[in-house]
């Protein structure tokens, strides 16, 4: 397995682990500081997704132009559809990162009010 696939799998596994560690018998949340730490780290990670999605789309576009990927008779449309979907995902990630940053700022105020 390539380092690329291993890293993507590790990210997915990490999010799954966070879900397990914040609910049920494995709950590791002890206060607002824990929530803040998780939110801040995820905000940073999510803020990098638009760049990643852009790079993935650009790779497919270049490979299609070079003729190194087979996409059938409607290949150009497929590559454009994928690029547009990744662009939308990037915009959604930007919005998510902003929302997470806002949540983290509010958590900081919540901790200060306690």
Buried (B, 14 or more C-beta within 10 A) or exposed (E): EEEEEEEEEEEEEEEEEBEEBBEEEEEEEEEBEBBBEBBBBBBEBBBEBBEBBBEBBEEBBEEBEEEEBEBEEEEEEBBBEBBEEBBEBBEBBBEBBEEBBEBBEEBBEEEEEE
